[in-house]
Amino acid sequence: MGWRAAGAILAKDLRLELRRVETVATMVVFAVLVALIFVFAGDPTPADLRRLGPGALWVSLLFAGAIGFGRWFAQEERNQALQGLLVSPIDPAALFAGKWAGATVFLLALECVLVPVTLTLYQLDVRGAWGELALLLVLVTLGYAALGTFFAAVAARTTAGELLLPILLFPLSVPLVLAGAEGGQSLMEAGPTRSYWDWVSLAAAFDVIFGTVCTLAFEYVIEE
Amino acid sequence: MTGTRARLRVEGLTRTYGPRVALEDVTFSLAAGEYLVVLGPNGAGKTTLLRTLARLIRPTAGRVWLDEEDWLAAPADRQREIGVLSHATFLYDDLTALENLRFFGTLYGLSDPAGRGREALATVGLEAAADRRVGHLSRGQAQRVAIARAVLHDPGLLLLDEPYAGLDPRAAGRLSEALAGLARAGRTVVLTTHDLARAPVAATRYLILVEGRTRSAGALPAGDLDALYERAVAAAGD
């Protein structure tokens, strides 16, 4: 696979996003609003909030991510830029890797705002296990970014892409949300216990399986 | 082969979309350095032909050889042997002209993509626009940046798909000058257009497609291209 090409695509995507900012900024606002809605819905007690918190974090990320994936791939459709990539000597796997890495960076940037906000709103205590929390966040984000990048490419080739993307994306993301929410819950209730590591293993296995499948299948998604 | 002339041979190229035949049994060959203009009304299969040659779509049947190599089976890195220009620029509006060229130059594995990008911009007379975002350029200027992108890696074969679409007469004139310069440099060129007035003076061969089939083909200059075209289209309508 062409790592230089993948790096060029990542650098290009970062430059484009830094220049416009709008997609990540919109995602941050949207994700924080979703997290807030859970706090105000049903007048929850502090105990309810602590129980809901990890799930709310991942649901917020899931919804905000779905907005971002569509936008990041749409920029390849403007001026048919994707065709420019496809006529160049680039391995489709490298193209996917570059787009996947970009989506991961954007989601992690979003989490830099969303995680502190959610921890505060939901009165969550990480018990000092910041490294373990970061590991869980990175693993779940990697898997979600792989799925999102893949299905954004699928959706971009259809007429009802924006409607199709969440329908394709959310059902397959359930194991990741479970890993994130349950792993996070375990971490905040009892620290990095066996249960936490089981969920981390699930997220890691998901990343390996779906990362590989999406990378290999990407060439068939983008061809006409 | 990059940077040298390319020989192209197409045999029985066919592409169908379900029951619809977009391209049927198209055959032609080009010697190194020849310039083929593909003419035909809208829906004739010109774009399908170019996209198949660019390996953006797979043909249903047929073979293509580039310098005697089975082009359709060649690995992806052989794409550096062709340059593709379309009516769409393939560029990113929010990157500058030079950033776009540097990006594509990196994908093509050039050792100095920025330097080569500046050279390519100079070729199309747009050095001064290097640091302007493509989205802020006029349609004609953006299309010239697209030419720079297409020749950035010095390909032997240029595939030009309706490059004049959407250009005003002045911009089209400047594009013609730029394309004529590329032809003089000795590249093998395939250009499609539905507009006879845009058939380049530099063309050495022609191919007229109607409803996916070759209606007429030959060397230029050999008679009146206008008359050949009218005859071919009229014959197809009979």
Interface residues (C-beta under 8 A of the other chain):
Chain A: R4 A5 A8 A11 K12 R15 L16 R19 R20 Q75 R78 N79 Q80 A81 Q83 G84 L85 L86 V87 S88 P89 I90 D91 P92 E223 E224
Chain B: R51 A54 R55 L56 I57 R58 A76 D77 R78 Q79 R80 I82 V84 S86 A88 T89 F90 L91 Y92 D93 D94 L95 E99 F103 F104 T106 L107 Y108 G109 R149
